[in-house]
Amino acid sequence: MSTGPFKCKYALICEGVPDSFASQSLRMREPDEPIDIELARHQHAEYIKLVKSLVENVITIPCDENYPDCVFVEDIAVILDDTALICRPGAESRRGEVDAVREKLSELKLHTIEVRAPATLDGGDVLFTGKEIFVGISDRTNMDGAKAVAQAFPDYQVSMVKIRGDLHLKSVLTMVDTETVVVVGNDAGKAVIENMQSNCNFVYQKITVPEGGACNCVHINGSIIHRSQSEVEDVDKFFEVMNKPTYQVDNSEFTKADGCLTCRSVLF
Ligand code: CIR
């Protein structure tokens, strides 16, 4: 069906942002400013509009007040080729999010596999490079979760990368095409990329960005979506070398709850 974000026919997105997101979404630390829920809704609506212009089929799941973090669908399913791996999120408050995603995916002809206890897996910890898979071992994803990824996608080499101090692997780095990784230039980023490079089966080019916000971008059918210039200074200059269409998106309200750009969709 697809090879993930590099050539995708579908995007799975939460249709909106629940009121509960403002005060009950999980976060590693309280933000300096409270979440502005209307601004979050506006930012998400803009994101959906952009994704709709880049992907043939956008599938939405309902926005559910019982799940303050339900907008972060990336954590709930990993879909590659014709297989959907339904995650078991590391945070207990997010486990119920899988029902809506599972139900929606059942309408498509996918081979569906479930992550079972004691494994935990957040999709934000799964990086598909186009050639191999890396799984972040984090506070949310354990070794059994990584093994579940390896079992679900036997055609790809799966390597583990230890994550310290950040929520997910993709909080630190993402791919902007199958050859190029964008990584944050802080200590955490250096540790992760070194660890990753020592397990790589392929050689990747590296773009280093000074700020965490810029390293999480969405590669989508040959285009790159990255954080906006108004939120991350000079962000566009890092992507000039890629010579691909780029789009800027605001993410300030989701960043307050540790959410990145990739986390608001599953592309397949
Ligand atoms: C959480 O802590 O689970 C949410 N507040 C943020 C999840 C972000 N997910 C992602 O970047 N893949």
Boltz pocket constraint, residues with backbone or C-beta under 6 A from the ligand:
constraints:
  - pocket:
      binder: B
      contacts: [[A, 25], [A, 26], [A, 27], [A, 69], [A, 72], [A, 74], [A, 75], [A, 91], [A, 94], [A, 123], [A, 124], [A, 125], [A, 167], [A, 168], [A, 170], [A, 257], [A, 258], [A, 259], [A, 260], [A, 262], [A, 263]]
      max_distance: 6.0
